């Protein structure tokens, strides 16, 4: 069975997608527990999405079993979504925090789905004091929200669509890229981001590779991905 580690030749990792990549091990495929049927060489994130709470097989027990598999390299996407049907405070927050605890227990990063619930997310973070990275995926918020999340120690992942100022506000050691539902290659997204940042493609690529290696494959979580950054 093929599993990536920091000692492998690093490649640009798509940290969140819903499609199997053509080359196994080049993307983290996000699935829910009932759909976790790992194929050789592929990497997965398994979580209970707030849109699917209550559906068959979407249980903490199933999630806990799935993330024991060595090809599960992250928990999620878990999250808080004010637009989802499940009540935020009564249902979503307890389920999210349970998943965050599992991520901490397994030493796996948490991939966060966040929609109009930043105060609740930050309150959960203060309660739980996690020791693993929390990565807000598909971030499209304003620079002000990006700054608030970063000050509280979160990482941000950007897809095809985002506010340029938010990307510019994100320190390179907290930055990730993803395709999510986009058909654009991750290399194209990296090229677009490097142009916006005004840095060479290879420089950004190296930073992203190092972030992914530290976050997903090192076996040890680097403090630079956890501790708040002084943005002042």
Buried (B, 14 or more C-beta within 10 A) or exposed (E): EEEBEBEEEBBBBBBBBEBEBEEBBBBBBBBBBBEBEBEEBBBBBBBBBBBBBEEEBBBBEBBBBBBEEEBBBBBBBBBBBEEBEBEBEEBBBEBBBBBBBBBBEBEBBBBBBBBEBBEBBBBBBEEBEBEBBBBBBBBBBEBEBBBBBBBBBBBBBBBBEBBEBBBEBBEBBBBBBBBBEBEEBBBBBBBBBBEBBEEEBEEBBBBBBBBBBBBBBBEEBBEBBBEEBEEE
